[in-house]
Amino acid sequence: MPVSKAPYTRSYAHTKSRGSNSMVDCGYCGKKVPRYKTFIKTKGFRINDPTLLQQIDTRFLHFGHEKMYVCPKCARHHKIVQPGKTVRKKHLK
């Protein structure tokens, strides 16, 4: 009798890298979490009003964007990711 296979393929992303994984702080609770387990969320500010953008010179505008790492527990609590749904990860380049 052959051994049955799992209906999914496991991905061991954290074991393929060389060396130890970097630990990052969660942006909400401050807990130290391995980076491969975190969800990336960006915080920033943007003006969407076109008439206001025409009146302001865009050369003098600077809105800082912050890259924030979120642990799985806080990601579920703050509804960044839902259990059973596809993962929403945004990477800044």
Secondary structure, 3 states (H helix, E strand, C coil): CCCCCCCCCCCCHHHHCCCCCCEEECCCCCCEEEHHHCEEEEECCCCCCHHHHHHCCHHHCCCCCEEEEECHHHHHHCCCCCCCCCCCCCCCC
